[in-house]
Amino acid sequence: MGNRLYIVDYDIPQSPARERVQFYRDMEKLCGNVGKDYSTFSVFRTEDKVVAEAVYLLVKAHGGRVHLYVGEEVFLHF
């Protein structure tokens, strides 16, 4: 069995640009020292439920669309 993962799939509007920039600044403040994993494909993953929920709320606060998924890492050994 693998670790439980929380995956936040989000989309921040392109305009106004300052809102998008502020979102990423806020993401850095929120996740600065927490084990973070997010990409330019607007996907954030973490093992911390509280952090995932905070990112979800942050996206909503910046007018974005967001989905929160719970999954489990699967390790395959060949």
C-alpha distances in whole Angstrom, upper triangle without the diagonal:
4,7,9,12,16,18,21,24,27,31,34,37,39,42,43,42,42,40,37,38,38,34,33,35,33,30,31,32,29,26,29,27,23,21,22,21,23,25,29,27,27,23,22,18,17,14,17,18,22,22,21,24,26,26,26,29,31,31,32,35,36,36,33,31,28,24,21,18,15,11,8,8,7,8,10,12,16
4,7,9,13,15,18,21,24,28,30,34,36,39,40,39,39,36,34,35,34,31,29,31,30,26,27,29,26,23,25,23,20,17,18,17,20,22,25,24,24,20,18,14,13,11,14,16,19,19,18,21,23,23,23,27,28,28,30,32,33,33,30,28,25,22,19,16,13,9,6,5,5,7,10,13,16
4,6,10,12,16,19,22,26,28,32,34,36,37,36,36,34,31,32,31,28,27,28,27,23,24,25,22,19,22,20,17,14,15,15,17,20,24,22,22,18,16,12,10,7,11,12,16,16,15,18,20,20,20,23,24,25,27,29,30,31,28,26,23,20,16,14,11,8,6,5,8,10,13,16,19
4,7,10,13,16,20,23,26,29,32,34,35,34,34,31,29,30,29,26,25,27,25,22,23,24,21,18,21,20,16,14,15,14,17,19,23,21,20,16,14,10,9,6,9,9,13,13,12,14,17,17,17,20,22,22,24,26,27,28,25,23,20,17,13,11,7,6,4,6,10,12,16,19,22
4,6,10,13,16,20,22,26,28,31,32,30,31,28,25,26,26,23,22,24,22,18,20,21,18,16,19,18,14,12,12,11,13,16,19,17,16,12,10,7,6,5,8,8,12,11,9,12,15,14,14,18,19,19,21,23,24,25,22,20,16,14,10,8,6,5,6,7,10,13,17,20,23
4,7,10,13,17,19,22,25,27,28,28,28,25,23,24,23,20,19,21,19,16,18,19,16,14,17,17,14,12,11,11,12,14,17,16,14,10,8,6,5,6,7,6,10,9,6,9,12,11,11,14,15,15,17,19,20,21,18,17,13,10,7,6,5,6,8,10,14,17,20,23,26
4,6,10,13,16,19,22,25,26,25,25,22,20,22,21,18,17,20,18,15,17,19,16,14,17,18,15,13,11,10,10,12,14,12,10,7,6,4,7,9,10,10,12,11,7,10,12,10,10,14,14,13,15,18,18,19,16,14,10,8,6,5,6,8,10,11,14,17,20,24,26
4,6,10,12,16,18,21,22,21,22,19,17,19,18,14,14,17,15,12,15,17,14,13,17,18,15,14,12,10,9,11,13,11,8,6,5,6,9,11,12,11,12,10,7,9,10,7,7,10,11,10,12,15,15,15,12,10,7,6,5,6,9,11,14,15,18,21,24,27,30
4,7,10,14,16,19,20,20,21,18,15,18,18,14,14,18,17,14,17,19,17,16,19,21,18,17,14,12,10,10,11,9,6,5,7,9,12,15,15,14,16,14,10,12,13,10,9,12,12,10,12,15,14,14,10,8,6,5,6,8,11,13,16,17,19,22,25,28,30
4,7,10,13,15,17,16,17,14,12,15,15,11,12,16,14,12,16,18,16,16,19,21,19,18,15,14,11,11,11,9,5,6,8,11,14,17,17,16,17,14,11,12,13,9,8,11,10,7,9,12,11,10,7,6,4,6,9,11,14,16,19,20,23,26,28,32,34
4,6,9,12,14,13,15,12,10,13,14,11,12,15,15,13,17,19,18,18,20,23,22,21,18,16,13,12,10,9,6,9,11,15,18,21,21,20,20,18,15,15,15,12,11,13,12,8,10,12,10,9,5,5,6,9,12,15,18,20,23,24,26,29,31,34,36
4,6,9,10,10,11,9,6,10,11,8,10,13,13,12,15,17,16,17,19,23,22,22,18,17,14,13,11,11,8,11,13,16,19,23,22,21,21,18,16,16,15,12,12,12,10,7,9,10,7,7,4,7,9,12,15,18,21,23,26,26,29,32,34,37,39
4,6,7,8,10,8,7,11,12,10,12,15,15,15,18,20,20,21,23,26,25,26,22,21,17,16,14,13,11,15,17,20,23,26,26,25,24,22,20,20,19,16,15,15,13,10,11,12,8,7,6,8,11,15,18,21,24,26,29,30,33,35,37,40,42
4,6,6,9,8,7,10,12,11,12,15,16,16,19,21,21,22,23,27,26,27,23,22,18,16,13,14,12,16,18,22,25,28,28,27,27,24,22,23,21,18,18,18,16,13,15,15,11,11,10,12,15,18,21,24,27,29,32,32,34,36,38,41,43
3,5,8,7,7,10,12,12,14,16,17,18,20,22,22,23,25,28,28,29,25,24,21,20,17,17,16,19,21,25,27,31,30,29,28,26,24,24,22,20,19,19,17,14,15,15,11,10,11,14,17,20,23,26,30,32,35,35,38,40,42,45,47
4,6,6,7,9,10,11,13,15,16,17,19,21,21,23,24,28,28,29,26,25,22,21,18,19,17,21,22,26,28,31,30,30,28,26,25,24,22,20,20,19,16,14,15,14,10,11,12,15,18,22,24,28,31,33,36,36,39,41,43,47,48
4,5,5,6,9,10,11,13,14,15,17,19,20,21,22,26,26,27,24,23,20,18,16,17,16,19,20,24,26,30,29,29,28,25,24,24,22,19,20,19,16,15,16,15,11,12,13,16,18,22,24,27,30,32,35,35,38,40,42,45,46
4,5,5,6,9,10,10,12,14,15,16,18,20,20,24,25,26,23,23,20,19,17,19,17,20,21,24,26,30,28,28,27,24,23,23,21,18,19,19,15,14,16,14,11,12,14,17,19,23,25,28,31,33,35,35,38,40,43,46,48
4,5,5,6,9,10,10,12,14,15,16,18,19,23,23,24,21,21,18,18,16,18,15,18,19,22,24,27,26,25,23,21,20,20,18,15,16,15,12,11,12,10,7,9,10,14,16,19,21,25,28,30,33,33,36,38,41,44,46
4,5,5,7,9,10,11,13,14,15,16,18,21,21,22,19,18,15,15,13,14,12,15,16,19,21,25,24,24,23,20,19,19,17,14,15,15,12,10,12,11,8,10,9,13,14,18,20,23,25,27,30,30,33,35,38,41,43
4,5,5,6,9,10,11,13,14,15,16,20,20,21,18,18,15,15,13,16,14,16,17,20,22,25,24,25,23,20,20,20,18,15,17,17,13,12,15,13,10,13,13,16,17,21,22,25,27,29,31,31,34,36,38,41,43
4,5,5,6,9,10,11,12,14,15,18,19,21,18,19,16,17,16,18,15,17,17,20,21,25,23,23,21,18,18,19,16,13,15,14,11,11,13,11,8,12,13,16,17,20,21,24,27,29,31,31,35,36,39,42,44
4,5,5,6,9,10,10,12,13,17,17,18,15,16,13,14,13,15,12,14,13,17,18,21,20,20,18,15,15,15,13,10,12,11,8,7,10,9,7,10,10,13,13,16,17,20,23,25,27,28,31,33,36,39,41
4,5,5,6,9,10,10,11,15,15,16,13,13,11,11,11,13,11,13,12,15,17,20,19,20,18,15,15,16,14,11,13,14,10,10,13,12,10,13,12,15,15,17,18,21,23,25,26,26,30,31,34,37,39
4,5,5,6,9,10,10,14,15,17,14,15,13,14,14,17,14,16,15,18,18,21,20,21,19,16,17,17,14,12,15,15,11,12,15,13,12,15,15,18,18,20,21,23,25,27,29,29,32,33,36,39,41
4,5,5,6,8,10,13,13,16,13,15,14,15,16,18,15,16,14,16,17,20,18,18,16,13,14,14,11,9,12,12,8,10,13,11,10,14,14,16,16,18,18,21,23,25,27,27,31,33,36,38,41
4,5,5,6,8,11,11,12,10,11,10,12,13,15,12,12,10,13,13,16,15,15,14,10,11,12,10,7,11,11,8,9,13,12,11,14,13,15,14,16,16,18,20,22,24,24,27,29,32,35,37
4,5,5,5,9,10,11,9,11,11,13,14,16,14,14,12,14,14,17,16,17,16,12,14,15,12,11,14,15,11,13,16,15,14,18,17,19,18,20,19,21,22,24,25,25,28,29,32,35,37
4,6,5,9,10,13,12,14,14,16,17,20,17,17,15,16,16,18,16,17,15,12,14,15,12,11,15,14,11,14,16,15,15,18,18,20,19,21,20,22,23,25,27,27,30,32,35,37,40
4,6,8,8,11,10,13,13,16,17,19,16,15,12,14,13,15,13,13,11,8,10,11,8,8,12,11,9,12,15,14,14,17,17,18,17,18,17,19,20,22,23,24,27,29,32,35,38
4,6,5,7,6,9,10,13,16,17,15,14,10,11,10,12,11,13,11,8,10,12,10,9,13,13,11,13,16,16,16,19,18,19,17,18,16,18,19,20,21,21,25,26,29,32,35
4,6,8,8,11,12,15,17,19,17,16,13,14,13,15,14,16,14,11,14,16,13,12,16,17,14,16,20,19,19,22,21,22,21,22,20,22,22,23,24,23,27,28,31,33,36
4,6,8,11,13,17,19,21,19,18,15,14,12,14,13,16,14,11,14,17,15,14,18,19,17,19,22,22,22,25,24,25,23,23,21,22,22,23,23,22,26,26,30,31,34
4,6,9,12,15,18,20,18,16,12,11,9,10,9,12,11,8,11,14,12,12,16,17,16,18,21,21,21,24,22,23,20,20,18,19,18,19,19,19,22,23,27,29,32
4,7,10,13,17,18,17,14,11,9,7,8,9,12,12,10,11,15,14,13,16,18,17,19,22,22,22,25,23,23,20,20,17,18,17,17,17,16,19,20,23,25,28
4,6,10,13,14,13,11,7,7,6,9,10,12,13,9,10,13,13,11,14,16,15,16,19,20,20,22,20,20,17,17,15,16,16,16,17,16,19,20,23,26,28
4,7,11,11,11,8,6,5,7,10,12,14,15,12,11,15,14,12,14,17,16,16,19,21,20,22,19,19,16,16,15,15,15,15,15,14,17,18,21,24,26
4,7,8,7,5,4,6,9,13,14,15,16,12,11,15,14,11,13,16,14,13,17,18,17,19,16,16,14,14,14,14,16,16,17,16,19,21,23,26,28
4,5,6,6,7,9,12,16,17,19,19,16,15,18,17,14,15,18,16,15,18,20,18,19,16,16,15,15,15,16,18,18,19,18,20,22,24,26,28
4,5,7,9,13,16,19,20,21,22,19,17,20,19,15,16,19,17,15,18,19,17,18,15,15,15,16,17,18,20,21,22,21,23,25,27,29,31
4,6,9,12,15,19,20,21,22,19,16,19,19,15,16,18,17,14,17,19,17,17,14,14,13,14,15,16,18,18,20,20,22,23,25,28,29
4,7,10,14,17,18,18,19,16,13,15,15,11,12,15,13,11,14,16,14,14,11,10,10,11,12,14,16,17,20,19,22,24,26,29,31
4,7,10,14,15,15,16,14,11,14,14,11,11,14,14,12,15,17,16,16,13,12,10,10,10,11,13,14,16,16,18,21,23,26,28
4,7,11,11,12,13,10,8,11,11,8,10,13,12,11,14,16,16,17,14,13,11,11,10,10,12,13,15,15,18,20,23,26,28
4,7,9,10,12,9,7,11,12,10,11,15,15,14,17,19,19,20,17,16,13,12,10,9,10,10,11,11,15,17,20,23,26
4,5,7,10,7,7,10,11,10,12,15,15,16,18,20,20,22,19,19,15,14,11,11,10,10,11,11,15,17,20,23,26
4,6,9,8,8,11,13,13,14,17,18,18,21,22,23,25,22,21,18,16,13,12,9,10,10,10,14,16,19,22,25
4,6,5,6,9,10,11,13,15,15,17,19,20,22,23,21,21,17,16,12,12,11,12,13,14,17,19,23,26,29
4,5,5,6,9,10,10,12,14,15,17,18,20,22,20,19,15,14,10,10,9,11,13,15,18,21,25,28,31
4,5,5,6,9,10,11,12,14,15,16,19,20,19,19,16,15,12,13,12,15,17,18,22,25,28,31,34
4,5,5,6,9,10,10,12,14,15,17,19,17,17,14,14,11,13,13,15,17,18,22,24,27,30,33
4,5,5,6,9,10,11,13,14,16,17,15,15,11,10,8,9,10,12,15,16,20,22,26,29,32
4,5,5,6,9,10,11,12,14,16,14,14,11,10,8,10,11,14,17,19,23,25,29,32,35
4,5,5,6,9,10,10,12,14,14,14,12,12,11,14,15,18,20,21,25,28,31,34,37
4,5,5,6,9,10,11,13,11,12,9,10,9,12,14,17,19,20,24,26,29,33,35
4,5,5,6,9,10,11,9,9,6,7,7,11,13,16,19,21,24,27,30,33,36
4,5,5,6,9,10,10,10,9,11,10,14,16,19,22,24,28,30,33,37,40
4,5,5,6,9,9,11,10,12,12,16,18,21,24,25,28,31,34,37,40
4,5,5,6,5,7,7,10,11,15,17,20,23,24,28,30,33,36,39
4,5,5,5,7,7,10,12,16,18,22,25,26,30,33,35,39,41
4,6,7,10,11,14,15,19,21,25,28,29,33,35,38,41,44
4,6,9,11,14,16,20,23,25,28,29,33,35,38,41,44
4,7,10,13,16,19,23,25,29,30,33,36,38,42,44
4,6,10,13,16,20,22,26,27,30,33,35,38,40
4,7,11,14,17,20,23,25,28,30,33,36,38
4,7,10,14,16,20,21,24,27,30,33,35
4,7,10,13,17,18,21,24,27,30,33
4,7,10,14,16,19,22,25,28,31
4,6,10,13,15,19,21,25,28
4,7,10,13,17,19,23,26
4,7,9,13,16,19,22
4,6,10,13,16,19
4,7,10,13,16
4,6,10,13
4,7,10
4,6
4
